[in-house]
Amino acid sequence: MTILLDTITFQKHATSGWVYSGLTDWRGQVGNKVAITQRPQAPGGFPSDPIRTSRAISFTASYLADTAADVEAAMDELAAVGADESVLMTVTQSDTTWRWVSVEVAAAADHFDRSTGTATVDLIAIDPRRYATGGWQETAPPTAGDGVVWPLVWPLVWPGGGNPGRVSLTNSGKAPSSPVFQLVGGMGSAVITCVDTGARIGFDRAIASGQTVEIDVASRRATQGGNDVSRWLRYREWQEVPAGTTRRYQLAVTSPSGSPLLRGKVDSAWW
């Protein structure tokens, strides 16, 4: 069992290096930040959907070394983690899941001139969900099949060929998760439609062959080569993939050239 916090690996059981204990609140539900408004003239309150709070995570880290100098260097490395940005935290237990966290506190006990150093590491996950990385699925734009030749001859054999131009993304977790799409040129414009709900996301600008536009549903942004190109998004009917479901997405493009593709991915999510 391990914790990977940015570039530092903590082992559950080890005789040297970083060791962790007391991992708290990596799993489980968090609070609801929506206040309940009571009905003034009827029992109970008005219904409202819960909105979950951020998640506080903590664990105790110890560094086992041969010299006090090694401990000092390790503690300095830990103190620098997450000092100016959120970092990725990955926990491997019976499964491997991750979150982005900010390091709120790395309070170290007195370890001067000792071969063991101990620190309490407190973290905040703004998004309380934990994720398991999903795989990319891809498709070319739809193409027609061979069709049926008349007159029909029995026994009837349906012809093959064609491509529906769809990707299926499965969230096998217990919490909703936002998909990510990539449009690979060339194409004049594109529309991605969720077959199951009808929600659409469009990109109304030409994408040259070899270029890629990434659309992140969680941030509701589109980027190309590190530049924000969200101003060319249209429809913007953002939807998450619900827990334990599969959503199918249909690609439609104008002026296709080269080998245009739609790629999609959703990470399974849990509370």
ZILINSUL-V585089 format. One record per backbone hydrogen bond with DSSP energy under -0.5 kcal/mol. CO is the residue of the C=O (numbers start at 0). NH is the residue of the N-H. E is the energy in kcal/mol with one decimal. If there is no record, write none. Layout:
((CO & NH & E) (CO & NH & E))
This chain:
((0 & 11 & -2.0) (1 & 91 & -2.5) (2 & 4 & -0.6) (2 & 9 & -3.3) (3 & 5 & -0.7) (3 & 89 & -2.6) (4 & 6 & -0.7) (4 & 7 & -2.4) (7 & 4 & -2.8) (9 & 2 & -2.4) (10 & 19 & -2.4) (16 & 63 & -2.5) (17 & 10 & -2.1) (18 & 61 & -3.1) (20 & 59 & -3.0) (23 & 57 & -1.3) (30 & 32 & -0.5) (30 & 52 & -2.2) (32 & 34 & -0.6) (34 & 36 & -0.5) (35 & 37 & -0.6) (36 & 45 & -2.9) (38 & 41 & -0.6) (43 & 38 & -2.7) (50 & 32 & -2.9) (54 & 56 & -0.5) (54 & 124 & -3.0) (56 & 122 & -3.3) (57 & 23 & -2.9) (58 & 60 & -0.5) (58 & 120 & -2.8) (59 & 20 & -1.9) (60 & 118 & -3.1) (61 & 18 & -2.9) (61 & 63 & -0.5) (62 & 64 & -0.6) (62 & 116 & -2.0) (63 & 16 & -2.8) (66 & 70 & -1.4) (67 & 71 & -2.5) (68 & 72 & -2.2) (69 & 73 & -2.2) (70 & 74 & -2.6) (71 & 75 & -2.0) (72 & 76 & -1.8) (73 & 77 & -2.2) (74 & 78 & -2.3) (75 & 79 & -1.0) (76 & 80 & -0.7) (77 & 80 & -1.0) (79 & 82 & -1.5) (86 & 100 & -3.0) (87 & 5 & -2.8) (88 & 98 & -2.1) (89 & 3 & -3.1) (90 & 92 & -0.6) (90 & 96 & -2.1) (91 & 1 & -1.6) (94 & 92 & -3.0) (94 & 96 & -0.5) (96 & 90 & -2.8) (97 & 130 & -2.5) (98 & 88 & -3.2) (100 & 86 & -3.1) (101 & 103 & -1.0) (101 & 123 & -2.3) (104 & 121 & -2.6) (105 & 107 & -0.7) (106 & 119 & -2.6) (110 & 113 & -1.5) (114 & 64 & -2.6) (116 & 62 & -3.2) (117 & 108 & -2.7) (118 & 60 & -3.3) (118 & 120 & -0.6) (119 & 106 & -1.6) (119 & 121 & -0.6) (120 & 58 & -1.8) (121 & 103 & -1.3) (121 & 104 & -1.6) (122 & 56 & -2.5) (123 & 101 & -2.5) (123 & 125 & -0.7) (124 & 54 & -2.6) (125 & 127 & -0.7) (129 & 269 & -2.4) (130 & 97 & -2.2) (131 & 267 & -1.3) (136 & 263 & -2.8) (138 & 261 & -2.7) (142 & 162 & -1.8) (155 & 157 & -0.5) (159 & 145 & -2.0) (162 & 142 & -2.2) (164 & 250 & -2.6) (166 & 248 & -2.8) (168 & 246 & -2.6) (169 & 171 & -0.7) (170 & 243 & -0.9) (170 & 244 & -0.7) (172 & 243 & -0.6) (174 & 268 & -0.6) (176 & 240 & -3.5) (178 & 216 & -1.8) (179 & 264 & -2.1) (180 & 214 & -3.1) (181 & 183 & -0.6) (181 & 262 & -2.8) (182 & 184 & -0.6) (182 & 212 & -2.4) (183 & 260 & -1.9) (184 & 209 & -1.0) (185 & 256 & -1.6) (186 & 206 & -2.9) (188 & 253 & -1.8) (189 & 202 & -2.9) (190 & 192 & -0.6) (190 & 251 & -1.8) (191 & 200 & -2.2) (192 & 194 & -0.7) (192 & 249 & -3.3) (193 & 197 & -3.0) (198 & 193 & -3.0) (199 & 236 & -2.5) (200 & 191 & -3.2) (201 & 233 & -2.1) (202 & 189 & -2.0) (202 & 204 & -0.9) (205 & 207 & -0.5) (206 & 185 & -0.7) (206 & 186 & -1.9) (207 & 210 & -2.2) (210 & 184 & -2.8) (212 & 182 & -3.0) (213 & 215 & -0.5) (213 & 222 & -2.4) (214 & 180 & -2.8) (214 & 216 & -0.7) (215 & 219 & -1.5) (215 & 220 & -1.4) (220 & 215 & -2.5) (221 & 228 & -2.7) (222 & 213 & -2.8) (223 & 226 & -1.7) (226 & 223 & -2.6) (228 & 231 & -1.7) (229 & 232 & -2.1) (231 & 203 & -2.9) (233 & 201 & -3.0) (233 & 235 & -2.2) (235 & 237 & -1.5) (239 & 241 & -0.7) (240 & 176 & -2.0) (241 & 244 & -1.3) (244 & 170 & -2.6) (246 & 168 & -2.8) (247 & 194 & -2.6) (247 & 195 & -0.6) (248 & 166 & -1.9) (249 & 192 & -2.4) (250 & 141 & -0.6) (251 & 190 & -2.5) (253 & 187 & -3.8) (253 & 188 & -0.7) (260 & 183 & -2.6) (261 & 138 & -2.1) (262 & 181 & -2.7) (263 & 136 & -2.8) (264 & 179 & -2.6) (267 & 131 & -2.3) (268 & 173 & -1.2) (268 & 174 & -2.0) (269 & 129 & -2.8))
